[in-house]
Amino acid sequence: MIRFTGGVVTWPTTRMKANEGDKMMESSSLVKRYGRIGGVVALYWFVSISLVFMNKHLLSNERLNLNAPIFITLSQCCTAVTVFFILGLLSSKFPHSITFPSFEYYPATVLKMLPLSLVFVGMITFNNLTLKFLGVAFYNVGRSLTTVFNVILSFLVLKQPTSIRVLTCCACIVLGFLLGVNEEDKSAKDFNILGVICGILASLCVALYSILIKRSLPLVDDNIWKLQLYNNVNAVFLLAPLMVLFHELPELRNFEYFDDPLFLSLLLLSGIFGIAIGYVMSLQIKVTTPLTHNVSGTAKACFQTILACIVFKEVKSLKWWACNFMVLGGSSAYTYVKMIEMKEAAEKKPHPQEGGTDVKA
C-alpha cells in the first residue's frame, strides 16, 4: 500500500524487496535442482559407458589376448563381494556415517535365492560374451530384444494382457534388430553370429530377472544391497566350475599380464562399476522419473554408438544407422506407450467416493 506522508509518496520497498528475495531463492532452488539432475544423468552416462568400454577391453583386447570371459565375470563378482564385505564392516564401525547392511549369508536363503542367482549368472555371462563377440557400436542392437522378452514373459508368466500399440513397438524393435544383424554382417570384419545368439540370451535373462526380482526381494527384507550380495556370492560358486568346464585354466596359466597395472586396474574398476551402475540407475529414477530414465538410457545408447564408431574408427552404412535408430525409436515408443497405458488405467480406477460400495439410507 502507498502512503502519503507530508505530501511525500512512500513506496512499500520492504515488501518489494521481500518478493524479489523470494524469487531469487526460488530461482536458486531451481538451478540447484536442475544442476543435481544434470549431475546424476551425467554420472549414469559416465558409469554405464565406461563399464561397456572397460569390459570390451578386458574381453577382446589384442594385446592381452585373454580368451577367458568366465574368469573376467568371476573376478568382477569377487570384487563386488569384497566391496560389500568392506562396506558392511565400515557400517558396523561407523553406523552414523555409513548405512549399509551387514554381511550375512544364510544357507536357507541361498536355496530360495538360487533361481534368481542362476538367471543373474546367465545375464552377466551372456552380457560379457555379447561384448566379446560383437563390437561396442552394435552392442545396443545386439541387446535390444529385452523389451520384446519383457512383453512376452509378462503375458506368459504374469498373465498381463498387451495392446496393439505395444505389439507395434515390439515389431519395430524386432525388425530393426533383424535388419541390423544383416547390415552388421556386411559391414563388420569380425562379425560373429555367436555374439548375436549371446545377445538374445542376455536379453532373455534380463527380462526374466526383472520378473523374478520382485518375488525374491521379500526374502532379503526388500533390501536391494542384500539381494546383490546373495547374487554375487552365489555367482562365485556357480561360475568357478564353469571356468574349469570351458577349459579356461590353461589359458590363465599362459597369460602374461597378471602383473600389468592397467589390466589389474581395469579388472578392479569394472567390478566396482558393475555395482555402481545399479546404484546410479536407481538414483537417476529417484531424481527424475522412470520415463526420463528410459529417455536418458536411449540417448546414452545413441551417444555410445557414435562414440564407439569414433574410437574404433568404424565406418557404417546409412542402412546400418537406420536400423539402429529403428531399434532406439521402437524402444522409446514402447516407454511412451506404457506410460500412457498406465495413466489410462489409473484414470479408469473408481475413486472411493464413486461407487465401490452401496450406500444405504
C-alpha positions as CSV (number, residue, x, y, z in Angstrom):
1,M,0.0,0.0,0.0
2,I,1.3,3.5,-0.9
3,R,1.4,6.0,1.9
4,F,1.3,9.8,1.7
5,T,3.3,11.5,4.5
6,G,3.6,15.2,4.4
7,G,3.0,15.4,0.7
8,V,5.7,12.8,0.1
9,V,4.9,9.4,-1.6
10,T,6.3,6.4,0.4
11,W,6.6,3.1,-1.7
12,P,6.4,-0.3,0.1
13,T,10.0,-1.0,-0.7
14,T,10.2,-3.6,2.1
15,R,7.5,-5.8,0.5
16,M,9.1,-5.4,-2.9
17,K,12.5,-6.5,-1.6
18,A,10.9,-9.5,0.1
19,N,9.2,-10.5,-3.2
20,E,12.4,-10.1,-5.1
21,G,14.2,-12.2,-2.4
22,D,11.6,-15.0,-2.7
23,K,12.0,-15.0,-6.5
24,M,15.8,-15.2,-6.2
25,M,15.6,-18.0,-3.7
26,E,13.1,-19.9,-5.9
27,S,15.4,-19.4,-8.9
28,S,18.4,-20.5,-6.9
29,S,16.5,-23.6,-5.8
30,L,15.6,-24.5,-9.4
31,V,19.2,-24.0,-10.5
32,K,20.3,-26.4,-7.8
33,R,17.6,-28.9,-8.7
34,Y,18.5,-28.9,-12.4
35,G,22.1,-29.0,-11.5
36,R,21.6,-32.1,-9.4
37,I,19.6,-33.8,-12.1
38,G,22.2,-33.0,-14.7
39,G,25.0,-34.3,-12.5
40,V,23.1,-37.6,-11.8
41,V,22.4,-38.1,-15.5
42,A,26.0,-37.4,-16.4
43,L,27.2,-39.8,-13.7
44,Y,24.9,-42.5,-15.1
45,W,26.2,-42.0,-18.6
46,F,29.8,-42.0,-17.4
47,V,29.5,-45.2,-15.3
48,S,27.4,-47.1,-18.0
49,I,29.6,-46.2,-21.0
50,S,32.8,-46.6,-19.1
51,L,31.8,-50.1,-17.9
52,V,31.0,-51.2,-21.5
53,F,34.4,-49.9,-22.8
54,M,36.3,-51.5,-19.9
55,N,34.6,-54.8,-20.4
56,K,35.3,-54.7,-24.1
57,H,39.0,-54.0,-23.5
58,L,39.3,-56.9,-21.0
59,L,37.4,-59.3,-23.2
60,S,38.7,-58.5,-26.7
61,N,42.0,-56.6,-26.5
62,E,44.5,-57.9,-28.9
63,R,47.5,-57.1,-26.7
64,L,46.0,-59.0,-23.7
65,N,44.7,-61.8,-25.9
66,L,42.9,-63.4,-23.0
67,N,40.2,-65.8,-24.0
68,A,38.6,-66.3,-20.6
69,P,35.3,-64.4,-20.4
70,I,34.0,-66.5,-17.4
71,F,37.2,-65.7,-15.5
72,I,36.6,-62.0,-16.1
73,T,33.0,-62.3,-15.0
74,L,34.0,-64.3,-11.9
75,S,36.7,-61.7,-11.0
76,Q,34.1,-58.9,-11.2
77,C,31.8,-60.9,-8.9
78,C,34.6,-61.4,-6.4
79,T,35.3,-57.7,-6.4
80,A,31.6,-57.0,-5.7
81,V,31.6,-59.4,-2.8
82,T,34.8,-57.8,-1.3
83,V,33.3,-54.3,-1.6
84,F,30.1,-55.5,0.1
85,F,32.1,-57.0,2.9
86,I,34.1,-53.8,3.4
87,L,31.0,-51.6,3.3
88,G,29.2,-53.9,5.8
89,L,32.3,-53.7,8.1
90,L,32.5,-49.9,7.9
91,S,28.8,-49.6,8.5
92,S,29.1,-51.6,11.8
93,K,32.1,-49.4,12.9
94,F,30.6,-46.1,11.8
95,P,26.8,-46.5,11.9
96,H,26.2,-42.7,11.9
97,S,28.3,-42.1,8.8
98,I,27.7,-45.2,6.7
99,T,24.4,-47.1,6.3
100,F,24.8,-50.5,4.7
101,P,23.5,-54.0,5.6
102,S,25.8,-56.3,7.4
103,F,27.5,-59.1,5.5
104,E,25.1,-62.0,6.2
105,Y,24.8,-65.2,4.1
106,Y,22.3,-67.8,5.3
107,P,22.1,-71.3,3.7
108,A,18.2,-71.3,3.9
109,T,18.0,-68.0,2.0
110,V,20.6,-69.2,-0.5
111,L,18.4,-72.1,-1.7
112,K,15.4,-69.8,-2.1
113,M,17.5,-67.2,-4.0
114,L,19.1,-69.8,-6.3
115,P,16.6,-69.4,-9.2
116,L,17.3,-65.7,-9.3
117,S,21.0,-66.2,-9.0
118,L,21.1,-68.7,-11.9
119,V,19.4,-66.1,-14.1
120,F,21.8,-63.4,-12.7
121,V,24.8,-65.6,-13.7
122,G,23.3,-66.1,-17.2
123,M,22.6,-62.3,-17.5
124,I,26.1,-61.1,-16.7
125,T,27.9,-64.0,-18.5
126,F,25.9,-63.7,-21.8
127,N,26.2,-59.9,-21.5
128,N,30.0,-60.2,-21.4
129,L,30.0,-62.8,-24.2
130,T,28.0,-60.4,-26.3
131,L,30.6,-57.7,-25.9
132,K,33.4,-60.2,-26.6
133,F,31.9,-61.3,-29.9
134,L,30.3,-58.1,-31.1
135,G,31.6,-54.5,-31.4
136,V,30.6,-51.8,-29.0
137,A,28.9,-49.9,-31.8
138,F,26.5,-52.8,-32.4
139,Y,26.2,-53.8,-28.7
140,N,22.9,-51.9,-28.1
141,V,21.2,-53.5,-31.1
142,G,22.6,-56.9,-30.1
143,R,20.9,-56.5,-26.6
144,S,17.8,-54.8,-27.9
145,L,15.3,-57.6,-27.5
146,T,14.9,-57.2,-23.7
147,T,11.8,-55.1,-24.2
148,V,10.3,-57.8,-26.5
149,F,11.0,-60.6,-24.0
150,N,9.6,-58.4,-21.2
151,V,6.3,-58.2,-23.1
152,I,6.3,-62.0,-23.8
153,L,7.2,-63.1,-20.3
154,S,4.7,-60.6,-18.7
155,F,2.0,-62.3,-20.8
156,L,3.1,-65.9,-20.2
157,V,4.2,-65.7,-16.6
158,L,2.3,-62.8,-15.1
159,K,-0.8,-63.2,-17.4
160,Q,-0.7,-59.5,-18.2
161,P,-2.6,-58.7,-21.5
162,T,-0.9,-56.5,-24.1
163,S,-2.1,-53.9,-26.5
164,I,-1.8,-53.5,-30.3
165,R,0.3,-50.3,-29.6
166,V,2.8,-52.3,-27.5
167,L,3.0,-55.1,-30.1
168,T,3.6,-52.5,-32.9
169,C,6.6,-51.1,-30.9
170,C,7.9,-54.6,-30.4
171,A,7.6,-55.3,-34.1
172,C,9.6,-52.2,-34.8
173,I,12.4,-53.4,-32.4
174,V,12.4,-56.9,-33.9
175,L,12.5,-55.6,-37.5
176,G,15.3,-53.2,-36.6
177,F,17.2,-56.0,-34.8
178,L,17.0,-58.4,-37.8
179,L,17.9,-55.8,-40.4
180,G,20.7,-54.6,-38.1
181,V,22.2,-58.0,-37.8
182,N,22.2,-58.3,-41.6
183,E,23.9,-54.9,-42.0
184,E,26.4,-55.7,-39.3
185,D,27.3,-58.9,-41.1
186,K,28.0,-57.0,-44.2
187,S,30.0,-54.1,-42.6
188,A,31.9,-55.7,-39.7
189,K,35.1,-57.6,-40.4
190,D,35.0,-59.5,-37.2
191,F,31.2,-60.2,-37.1
192,N,30.4,-63.4,-35.1
193,I,27.0,-65.0,-35.0
194,L,27.8,-66.2,-31.5
195,G,27.6,-62.6,-30.4
196,V,24.1,-62.3,-31.7
197,I,23.0,-65.5,-30.0
198,C,24.6,-64.4,-26.7
199,G,22.8,-61.0,-27.1
200,I,19.5,-62.7,-27.5
201,L,20.1,-64.9,-24.4
202,A,21.3,-61.9,-22.4
203,S,18.1,-60.0,-23.3
204,L,16.0,-63.0,-22.2
205,C,17.9,-63.3,-18.9
206,V,17.5,-59.5,-18.2
207,A,13.7,-59.8,-18.9
208,L,13.4,-62.9,-16.7
209,Y,15.5,-61.3,-14.0
210,S,13.2,-58.2,-13.8
211,I,10.2,-60.6,-13.1
212,L,12.0,-62.9,-10.6
213,I,13.5,-60.0,-8.6
214,K,10.0,-58.9,-7.4
215,R,9.5,-62.4,-5.9
216,S,13.0,-62.6,-4.4
217,L,13.2,-59.1,-2.7
218,P,11.0,-60.1,0.3
219,L,13.4,-62.9,1.0
220,V,16.1,-60.3,1.8
221,D,13.9,-57.7,3.6
222,D,13.3,-55.8,0.4
223,N,16.9,-54.7,0.5
224,I,18.5,-54.4,-2.9
225,W,22.0,-54.5,-1.5
226,K,21.4,-57.8,0.3
227,L,19.9,-59.1,-3.0
228,Q,23.1,-58.1,-4.8
229,L,25.2,-59.7,-2.1
230,Y,23.5,-63.1,-2.4
231,N,23.6,-62.9,-6.2
232,N,27.3,-62.2,-6.3
233,V,28.3,-64.7,-3.7
234,N,26.2,-67.4,-5.4
235,A,27.6,-66.3,-8.8
236,V,31.2,-67.0,-7.5
237,F,30.3,-70.6,-6.6
238,L,28.4,-71.1,-9.9
239,L,31.0,-69.6,-12.2
240,A,34.1,-71.3,-10.7
241,P,33.1,-74.8,-12.1
242,L,32.1,-73.3,-15.4
243,M,35.6,-71.8,-15.7
244,V,37.0,-75.3,-15.4
245,L,34.4,-76.8,-17.7
246,F,35.2,-74.4,-20.5
247,H,39.0,-75.0,-20.2
248,E,39.9,-71.5,-19.1
249,L,42.6,-72.7,-16.6
250,P,45.2,-73.5,-19.3
251,E,44.5,-70.0,-20.8
252,L,45.1,-68.4,-17.4
253,R,48.4,-70.3,-16.9
254,N,49.8,-68.9,-20.1
255,F,48.5,-65.4,-19.5
256,E,51.4,-62.9,-19.3
257,Y,49.8,-59.8,-17.9
258,F,48.7,-60.7,-14.4
259,D,51.3,-58.1,-13.1
260,D,50.2,-55.4,-15.6
261,P,48.9,-52.4,-13.6
262,L,46.5,-51.4,-16.4
263,F,44.9,-54.9,-16.7
264,L,44.6,-55.2,-12.9
265,S,43.1,-51.7,-12.5
266,L,40.5,-52.2,-15.3
267,L,39.6,-55.6,-13.7
268,L,39.1,-54.0,-10.3
269,L,37.3,-50.9,-11.7
270,S,34.9,-53.0,-13.9
271,G,33.8,-54.9,-10.7
272,I,33.3,-51.6,-8.8
273,F,31.4,-50.0,-11.7
274,G,29.3,-53.2,-12.0
275,I,28.0,-52.4,-8.5
276,A,27.8,-48.6,-9.1
277,I,25.6,-49.0,-12.3
278,G,22.7,-50.4,-10.2
279,Y,23.0,-47.5,-7.7
280,V,23.2,-44.7,-10.3
281,M,20.3,-46.1,-12.2
282,S,18.2,-46.1,-9.1
283,L,19.5,-42.6,-8.3
284,Q,18.5,-41.3,-11.7
285,I,15.0,-42.7,-11.4
286,K,14.8,-41.1,-8.0
287,V,15.7,-37.6,-9.0
288,T,13.8,-37.7,-12.3
289,T,11.1,-40.2,-13.4
290,P,11.1,-43.7,-14.9
291,L,10.2,-42.2,-18.2
292,T,13.0,-39.7,-18.1
293,H,15.4,-42.5,-17.1
294,N,14.4,-44.5,-20.2
295,V,14.8,-41.4,-22.4
296,S,18.2,-40.9,-20.9
297,G,19.1,-44.5,-21.5
298,T,18.1,-44.2,-25.1
299,A,20.1,-41.0,-25.6
300,K,23.0,-42.7,-23.9
301,A,22.8,-45.7,-26.2
302,C,22.9,-43.4,-29.2
303,F,25.9,-41.4,-27.9
304,Q,27.7,-44.7,-27.0
305,T,27.2,-46.0,-30.6
306,I,28.6,-42.8,-32.1
307,L,31.5,-42.8,-29.6
308,A,32.3,-46.4,-30.4
309,C,32.4,-45.7,-34.1
310,I,34.8,-42.8,-33.5
311,V,37.1,-44.7,-31.0
312,F,37.3,-47.9,-33.1
313,K,37.3,-46.0,-36.4
314,E,34.3,-47.9,-37.8
315,V,32.5,-46.6,-40.9
316,K,28.9,-47.7,-41.1
317,S,26.3,-47.5,-43.9
318,L,23.2,-45.4,-43.9
319,K,21.1,-48.6,-43.7
320,W,23.1,-49.7,-40.6
321,W,22.3,-46.3,-38.9
322,A,18.7,-46.6,-39.9
323,C,18.4,-50.0,-38.2
324,N,20.0,-48.6,-35.0
325,F,17.5,-45.7,-34.9
326,M,14.6,-48.1,-35.7
327,V,15.5,-50.1,-32.6
328,L,16.0,-46.9,-30.4
329,G,12.8,-45.4,-31.8
330,G,10.8,-48.6,-31.0
331,S,12.2,-48.7,-27.5
332,S,11.4,-45.1,-26.9
333,A,7.9,-45.5,-28.3
334,Y,7.3,-48.5,-26.1
335,T,8.2,-46.5,-23.0
336,Y,5.9,-43.7,-24.0
337,V,3.0,-46.1,-24.8
338,K,3.4,-47.9,-21.5
339,M,3.3,-44.5,-19.7
340,I,0.1,-43.6,-21.5
341,E,-1.5,-47.0,-20.7
342,M,-0.6,-46.8,-17.0
343,K,-2.1,-43.3,-16.9
344,E,-5.3,-44.5,-18.6
345,A,-5.6,-47.5,-16.2
346,A,-5.2,-45.2,-13.2
347,E,-7.9,-42.9,-14.5
348,K,-10.3,-45.8,-15.0
349,K,-10.0,-46.9,-11.4
350,P,-13.0,-45.8,-9.4
351,H,-12.4,-43.3,-6.6
352,P,-13.5,-44.2,-3.1
353,Q,-16.5,-41.8,-3.3
354,E,-17.5,-43.0,-6.7
355,G,-19.4,-46.3,-6.4
356,G,-17.4,-49.2,-5.0
357,T,-19.9,-49.9,-2.1
358,D,-23.6,-49.4,-1.8
359,V,-24.6,-46.6,0.5
360,K,-27.9,-47.3,2.4
361,A,-30.0,-44.5,3.8
